[in-house]
Amino acid sequence: MLCLGVFSALVLGGCTAVPVNHAPVEDRGTSSPAVSASASSAAATSATSAATAVKPPPGIENAGKPGYYAVKPGDTLIRIGLESGQSHKDIARWNALENPNRIEVGQVLRVVPPSGESAGAVVTKPVSSGSVVSTPITPSAVSSTASTSTTTPAKAASAPATPAAKPAASAAAAAGGDDEVGWIWPGKGAVIAEFDDVKNKGVDIAGSAGDPVLAAADGKVVYAGAGLRGYGNLIILKHNNTYLSAYAHNQTLLVKEDQAVKKGQKIAEMGSTDSDRVKLHFEVRRQGKPVDPLKYLPAK
């Protein structure tokens, strides 16, 4: 009987010890507030990130307004300037861009001058002489040009005063008249690719490496560099408030930004940068829109 009592006591003692095994379950329950706090913190961080992600891009309040441009993927300020017919430096200034190389998709930029300010256009008169200067302007050439421009009015003054149409034409040019640029061919080679709205936004002119590339009209250099993909070493000239011209794939650039150039001046040497062959890709842009250069250049 004693043995049976001891055995019973041991069995009952073992049964009373079973609830102790539930302690870890209760411990897991007490740790849940920390997990909950961690989850709440992660949720708050996610919410903050989401709020940051939906922050509207700069200038969005001007979206859709005339004279403004919404940045698209792949855009650069140089390309936007070419597409809008403006200098990239003017666009940077009008939008107070601290770093012109940092623009974001969806950002809305002003691409027309603010009220009371004119774009940095160089308004020039067509050169009446048919001569073509194939080298950069030198101090002596400038002096010679100045001398010629000084003596020409004297000859005009001594001539009969009948032709009054020329001053009017010059006034139209000063106002940015469409047909008053006075274009010439920028290269002597044959046209190997004509204008196409989608595939070729200008004409391609054949030539050899080092052939002269000439300014097709008087203007101001608003870009000279290799920052526009697909164009290689590129020069963009602004002729007036209506027209730009572009000269791509050059081997050597002979002019700098903000430099004034004359029609027929050698501004570059032909090359094959960013191209599969030596050629000059030439574009005419009317208010930023590419137009067929063959409609503006004289017949060969």
C-alpha positions, 0 to 999 in steps of 0.5 A, spaced: 500 500 500 505 504 501 508 503 494 502 504 491 501 511 495 508 513 493 506 511 486 500 515 486 503 521 489 508 521 483 503 521 478 499 526 481 506 530 482 507 529 474 500 532 473 501 538 477 507 540 473 504 540 466 501 547 466 509 549 467 510 547 459 505 553 457 510 559 460 513 560 453 506 561 450 505 566 455 512 569 453 510 570 446 504 574 448 508 579 452 513 580 446 507 582 441 507 589 443 515 590 441 513 587 434 507 591 434 511 597 435 516 595 430 511 594 425 508 601 426 515 604 425 515 601 419 508 603 416 510 610 418 517 610 414 513 607 408 508 612 409 513 618 409 516 615 403 510 614 399 509 622 401 516 623 398 515 619 392 508 623 390 511 630 391 509 634 385 515 636 380 517 643 380 513 648 376 507 643 375 502 649 376 504 651 370 503 645 366 499 646 360 500 653 359 503 656 353 510 658 353 512 652 358 514 645 357 514 638 361 520 635 361 520 628 358 524 622 359 531 622 356 530 630 355 536 635 357 536 642 357 540 642 350 535 638 347 529 642 350 533 649 347 533 645 340 526 643 341 523 650 343 528 654 339 531 657 345 538 658 348 539 653 353 542 658 358 536 662 357 532 657 359 536 655 365 536 663 367 528 663 366 527 658 371 533 659 376 536 652 375 542 652 380 544 646 376 542 646 369 544 638 368 539 636 374 532 636 371 526 631 373 521 628 368 515 632 369 518 638 371 515 644 367 520 649 365 519 656 362 521 656 354 519 663 353 522 670 355 518 672 362 514 679 360 519 685 359 525 680 357 527 678 350 530 672 348 538 672 347 537 672 339 542 675 335 538 679 330 542 680 323 541 683 316 542 678 310 549 679 307 548 682 300 555 679 298 555 672 295 562 671 297 563 665 302 568 666 307 571 659 309 576 661 315 574 663 322 574 671 322 581 674 325 582 681 327 584 683 320 578 680 317 574 684 322 578 690 321 577 689 313 569 687 314 568 694 319 572 698 313 567 695 308 561 696 312 563 703 313 564 705 306 558 701 303 553 706 306 557 712 302 556 709 296 549 707 297 548 715 299 551 717 292 547 712 288 540 714 286 535 714 292 530 710 288 530 703 291 526 704 298 525 697 298 531 694 301 531 698 308 524 695 309 527 688 307 532 690 313 526 692 318 523 685 316 529 682 318 530 685 324 523 683 326 525 676 325 521 676 318 521 668 316 524 669 309 529 674 311 535 670 313 538 669 307 541 662 307 547 659 304 549 651 303 553 649 309 557 644 306 559 643 298 557 636 298 551 632 295 545 631 299 545 623 301 539 623 306 533 628 305 528 631 310 523 626 314 519 628 320 520 622 323 527 619 321 531 625 319 530 632 322 534 635 317 539 633 311 545 629 311 551 632 306 557 628 304 564 630 304 571 628 307 574 629 314 576 636 315 572 639 310 569 646 312 562 647 315 560 654 314 555 658 318 548 658 313 546 665 316 549 670 320 547 668 328 550 667 335 552 660 337 547 658 343 551 651 343 557 648 341 559 641 344 557 634 344 552 633 350 546 631 345 546 624 344 546 622 336 549 629 334 556 628 336 560 634 336 554 639 335 553 647 333 547 650 334 546 657 331 540 662 333 539 667 327 533 671 330 527 670 334 524 665 329 530 660 326 535 656 329 540 652 325 544 645 327 550 642 324 552 635 327 557 630 327 563 635 326 570 633 327 573 640 330 569 645 333 572 652 331 567 657 335 564 658 342 558 659 345 555 666 345 560 668 339 557 672 333 558 669 327 557 671 319 554 667 314 559 663 310 564 663 316 567 657 317 565 654 324 567 647 324 570 641 320 566 635 317 567 629 321 564 622 323 562 623 331 556 619 333 555 617 326 557 611 321 560 615 316 563 622 315 557 627 313 554 634 315 547 633 318 544 640 318 537 642 321 533 648 320 528 649 326 523 654 325 520 656 332 523 649 335 520 645 330 524 642 324 523 644 317 525 641 311 532 645 309 531 644 302 525 649 302 530 654 305 537 653 301 538 656 294 538 651 288 545 648 287 
